[in-house]
Amino acid sequence: ELTALFPQETAGRDMMVEIPVVFQQTLVKAALDHLLATAHEYKSLNYIYIVDVHKVLKGVISIKELLQADDSKSLKSVMRKDPVVVNPMDSVAHVASLAVRHNVKMLPIVDHKSRIVGAFGSAKLLDILNKEFSNDLLRLSGVPVPQKHFHFDHLKVAFARMPWMIIGMLGGLATGAIIGFYKESIQTIVLLAVFIPVIMSTGATSANQ
């Protein structure tokens, strides 16, 4: 299989090759008829990729745009030119970042001669973004994140969090000792005690943010 030729965590490894590719000279009506006849062969119909006779990617058009276009026009005249493209060896994180930045559901993948070889789909993009977001949250929580995968052993996660929990507990004990040291002042000016939970709550809120 073609995708097996590329390393893990690259666009080529996770690309879809079953995508609609149509020549730029094709009329809109002919392109629609072709898609209706061959729709079952594709994994995604978000975009139609438009190429020249050498299979060099020239533009893209969405199904919605194709349905709204004049039937008598060629795809070349209605397509979106100079689409955002990626290389099969680009990292999946880079591809996901580009998709978000340009607000597209799929990104075409081209070779060194700008010939289309596949596309990176929206389902995979969402999966990557979800993992990256979760990884960032875990890193902020002090849990080391494996670089190659996102599957954790629950005990490992618990042990990773344990030092931070112990530090928090020691901090609480230290706070109690400090309050005890100033108990006479607090007894004299009771209003000072009101600020203790406020300050502790502010610290916890800042840490969460």
C-alpha positions in Angstrom: 0.0 0.0 0.0 1.2 3.5 -0.9 0.8 5.0 2.5 3.0 2.3 4.2 6.0 3.8 2.3 6.0 6.9 4.5 7.2 7.2 8.1 4.8 7.4 11.1 3.4 10.9 12.0 3.8 12.1 8.4 1.1 13.4 6.1 1.8 10.6 3.5 1.2 7.9 6.1 -2.3 9.0 6.9 -3.4 10.4 3.6 -6.5 9.3 1.6 -5.8 8.3 -2.0 -9.5 7.6 -2.9 -10.3 11.2 -3.8 -12.1 12.8 -6.8 -9.6 14.1 -9.4 -10.9 15.8 -12.6 -9.2 17.4 -15.5 -9.5 21.2 -15.7 -10.9 21.2 -19.2 -14.0 19.2 -18.0 -17.3 21.0 -18.0 -19.2 21.5 -14.8 -22.1 19.3 -15.9 -19.8 16.5 -17.0 -17.9 16.7 -13.7 -21.2 16.4 -11.8 -22.3 13.4 -13.9 -18.9 11.7 -13.3 -19.1 12.2 -9.5 -22.6 10.8 -9.4 -21.5 7.7 -11.2 -18.3 7.2 -9.2 -19.2 8.6 -5.7 -19.0 5.1 -4.1 -15.3 4.9 -5.0 -14.2 7.9 -2.8 -13.6 8.1 0.9 -14.4 11.8 0.8 -16.3 14.3 -1.4 -15.5 17.5 0.5 -13.4 18.8 -2.4 -12.8 18.0 -6.1 -9.2 18.3 -7.1 -8.6 19.7 -10.5 -5.5 18.8 -12.5 -3.9 19.3 -16.0 -3.0 16.5 -18.3 0.2 15.8 -16.3 -1.8 15.4 -13.1 -0.3 18.6 -11.7 -2.7 20.2 -9.2 -4.2 23.4 -10.6 -7.1 24.1 -8.2 -9.9 22.8 -6.0 -13.6 23.2 -5.8 -16.1 22.1 -3.2 -19.2 20.2 -3.9 -21.3 23.2 -2.9 -19.4 25.5 -5.3 -19.6 22.9 -8.1 -23.4 22.7 -7.7 -23.7 26.5 -7.8 -21.5 26.9 -10.9 -22.8 27.3 -14.5 -23.1 23.9 -16.1 -21.6 25.2 -19.4 -18.4 26.4 -17.9 -15.2 24.5 -17.5 -13.7 23.6 -14.1 -10.7 25.8 -14.9 -12.9 28.9 -15.0 -14.7 28.1 -11.7 -12.1 26.5 -9.5 -10.1 28.1 -6.7 -6.6 28.5 -7.9 -3.3 28.1 -5.9 -4.7 25.9 -3.1 -2.8 25.3 0.1 -0.9 22.1 -0.3 1.4 19.9 1.8 4.2 17.4 1.1 3.8 13.7 2.0 6.8 14.0 4.3 5.4 17.0 6.3 4.5 16.2 9.9 0.9 15.7 10.8 1.1 18.5 13.4 2.2 20.9 10.6 -0.7 19.8 8.4 -3.2 20.3 11.2 -1.9 23.7 11.9 -2.2 24.7 8.2 -5.7 23.4 8.0 -6.8 25.5 11.0 -5.0 28.6 9.8 -6.6 28.4 6.4 -10.0 27.1 7.6 -10.1 24.1 5.3 -11.6 20.6 5.9 -9.0 18.8 3.8 -5.5 19.5 2.4 -4.3 18.1 -0.9 -0.9 16.3 -0.8 1.4 16.8 -3.8 4.8 15.3 -4.8 7.9 17.2 -5.7 6.5 17.9 -9.2 3.2 19.3 -7.8 1.3 16.2 -8.9 -1.5 15.3 -6.5 -1.0 12.0 -4.7 -3.7 12.2 -2.0 -5.4 14.3 0.6 -5.3 14.7 4.4 -8.9 14.3 5.7 -10.9 16.2 8.2 -11.5 13.2 10.5 -7.7 12.8 10.9 -7.3 16.5 11.4 -9.8 16.5 14.3 -8.1 13.5 15.8 -4.7 15.2 15.8 -6.0 18.5 17.1 -7.8 16.7 19.9 -4.6 14.8 20.9 -2.5 18.0 20.7 -4.9 19.9 22.9 -5.0 17.0 25.4 -1.2 16.7 25.4 -0.9 20.4 26.2 -3.3 20.1 29.1 -1.4 17.2 30.5 1.9 19.0 30.2 0.5 21.9 32.0 -0.6 19.5 34.7 2.9 18.2 35.1 2.2 14.8 33.4 5.0 13.8 31.0 3.5 13.0 27.5 4.9 10.2 25.3 6.0 11.6 22.0 4.8 8.7 19.8 1.4 7.9 21.1 -1.3 9.1 23.5 -2.1 5.9 25.4 -1.4 6.0 29.1 -1.3 3.5 31.9 -3.5 4.9 34.7 -0.9 4.0 37.4 1.8 5.9 35.4 -0.4 9.0 35.3 -1.1 8.7 39.0 2.6 8.4 39.9 3.4 11.3 37.5 0.9 13.5 39.4 2.0 12.3 42.9 5.0 14.7 43.3 2.8 17.7 42.5 0.2 16.6 45.0 2.8 16.1 47.7 4.2 19.5 47.0 0.7 21.0 47.3 0.2 19.2 50.6 3.5 20.5 51.9 2.6 24.0 50.8 -0.7 23.7 52.7 1.1 22.6 55.8 3.6 25.5 55.5 0.7 27.9 55.1 -0.9 26.5 58.2 2.4 26.9 60.1 2.7 30.5 59.0 -0.8 31.3 60.0 -0.1 29.7 63.4 2.9 31.9 63.8 0.8 35.0 63.4 -2.2 33.7 65.4 -1.9 36.4 68.0 -2.1 39.1 65.3 -5.1 37.4 63.7 -6.9 37.2 67.1 -6.2 40.9 67.6 -7.5 41.9 64.1 -10.0 39.2 63.2 -10.7 40.9 59.8 -7.3 39.5 58.6 -8.7 36.0 58.7 -11.2 36.9 56.0 -8.4 37.4 53.5 -6.9 33.9 54.0 -9.4 31.9 51.9 -9.5 34.8 49.3 -5.7 34.6 48.8 -5.7 30.8 48.7 -8.6 30.8 46.2 -6.8 33.4 44.0 -3.7 31.2 43.9 -5.6 28.1 42.9 -7.5 30.0 40.2 -4.3 31.5 38.8 -2.8 28.0 38.6 -5.8 26.6 36.7 -5.7 29.5 34.3 
